[in-house]
Amino acid sequence: MSNYEQRLDVDLGDRSYPIYIGEGVYAETNHYKEAIPGRQVMVVSNETVAPLYLEQTLNALADFDVATCILPDGEQYKTLEMVNRIYSAMLEQRFTRQSTLVALGGGVIGDMTGFAAATYQRGVHFIQVPTTLLAQVDSSVGGKTGVNHPLGKNMIGAFYQPRLVLADTATLRTLDDRQFASGLAEVIKYGLIVDEPFFSWLEEHMDGLLARDPELLAYAIQVSCRCKADVVEADEKEAGQRALLNLGHTFGHAIETGMGYGEWLHGEAVATGMCMAADLSCRLGWMPQQDFDRTVQLIERAKLPITPPRALTPERFLELMAVDKKVMDGKLRLVLMNKIGQSLVTDDFDLKKLEQTLQHYAD
Amino acid sequence: MSNYEQRLDVDLGDRSYPIYIGEGVYAETNHYKEAIPGRQVMVVSNETVAPLYLEQTLNALADFDVATCILPDGEQYKTLEMVNRIYSAMLEQRFTRQSTLVALGGGVIGDMTGFAAATYQRGVHFIQVPTTLLAQVDSSVGGKTGVNHPLGKNMIGAFYQPRLVLADTATLRTLDDRQFASGLAEVIKYGLIVDEPFFSWLEEHMDGLLARDPELLAYAIQVSCRCKADVVEADEKEAGQRALLNLGHTFGHAIETGMGYGEWLHGEAVATGMCMAADLSCRLGWMPQQDFDRTVQLIERAKLPITPPRALTPERFLELMAVDKKVMDGKLRLVLMNKIGQSLVTDDFDLKKLEQTLQHYAD
């Protein structure tokens, strides 16, 4: 067992579960044994991740009846059709309600596998082994599962909690630089929305994180999951506080949808979206200029984009933002900031300032 | 308002909801107003039901922004593809999380619309207007939603509660005789599993029910929903007691699957399944012969089949029963009876007796 193994408990009553973080946690047989009640297990992965980590996962699951389902890799495959492939594989193997799905991969595999687990025979057991930084700090907590629809991102889904999450820092070494930076965007987000000291820690240790120091990574993952768990535990169904987690996401989804899924990585779109939210917060006189500068600088140091693609006009941005899930009865709600570490959800802001932000960034 | 209007409350904590039963309840504007929190409403119906009842439904919803989605009619259309049509219609109309889906139709429309409501943006509001007897006494309570998969019936789905159910006896007059009898199968089931006095009442009033007397119907629907609500309230996620509701269903699903969806109606298959469960209960020495005779006689009086199709061999039956959702880790669990009104879920029975029942019925 690694020196860095840490356990974090997500407290959701009878749906509580542990997250283990560290080197080698995904290969630990005991973690699976504690969490899997039946014998039937299916590992769902993709063509990129399976060659790297499937064998060791299957070794750790040697005591169970294990099947696998390997899907193509990419956000463009986050579809109902791929979920249907998981259903078919399970039905062909006569999987019962007592079976367990293990998601081995990034956010796409996690979201689809979770949705399959939520809806196969109205719910089977679910374990997440996120292999990207983004999935480790984002999908590990919150119970959001689902797929994209041609008319909108993440439009189909369910809230469904895993029984166990294994976030292994070893799997981050094989991530390409863009994917890694994309995960850092969400890490920075937690600092921005609720945790100024963590934001300062990130400013101090960004170089070590970019070098993928496992101890620094384990700490950053743990604080990120803790921040998200605090918000989610307080508000499981996103009535209020939970929406803070969407900082940068309304702008970001517009970028992702406008460019077609897969052109921009999720974290890249969120990174630029956070810059735009900071810009708007500044224009409204809420966030100090200095905090805006620190925000943009840290995002840029994490090798993330700080401006949207030129192809998007302000009009197109607004149009894309209006089908976002965070619109309540036609009013546009955004996550904005009073300062680093203090954010709010509001539809009470001057729309002209939003137009100025869009003009500034998208013209 | 009708003389027969009755209100039944299904008590599920913060997901409790009322069922209104009687003549004309689906056309009452106030029922909708009490239950719909936003402005966006989509009525989902099918090509058979819409010409009969859509106009009055839309009149009752005149104060909302209403769209419609009309699907083809039939169990063979209870698919993920049709649910995807509902998603597309909602996305094209820019439906938000605050929107409401109204299911106007039988069990297929109710199950699919409920599943769409459970999974559109991870959950929107849901109202059921069941227009068949089967849907009124079965789908009104329990929160089961979902679709079929080519490899198995009801294999994809979610538990999701409506905010309101309107069970209108007026809509039963346009039901064809087979559909109507299919609903009576489930009504008889409640007598068999938990309510001997109701079973006796049914023996006494079967002729009036077959003549579709609205007052008798309203009473039968109300008792049926009450029986089901009692079982479901005690055990929302089907850990134990709830499985009693599956009396006749394991045999019945084998008939439905074996014949291909749509050949036998659900209630017809359940009716025969209940006869087979009663036969097995008798062979095990649990149910008295006299109760078996009363069971078969009442089912036959309701114009329901009491023997399975000849095409199914005992071997095929067993094979089909083994993929049923009610199999726990390979052991076959069935709902059987000690007598009329007293049933149990068990995997502790002599499999030879099951083979005798299958030989008797399917050879």
Interface residues (C-beta under 8 A of the other chain):
Chain A: G38 R39 L80 N84 Y87 S88 L91 E92 R94 T96 R97 Q98 A118 T119 Y120 Q121 R122 G123 K144 G146 H149 P150 L151 G152 M155 I156 G157 A158 F159 A322 V323 K325 V327 M328 D329
Chain B: G38 R39 L80 N84 Y87 S88 L91 E92 R94 T96 R97 Q98 F115 A118 T119 Y120 Q121 R122 G123 K144 G146 H149 P150 L151 G152 M155 I156 G157 A158 F159 A322 V323 K325 V327 M328 D329
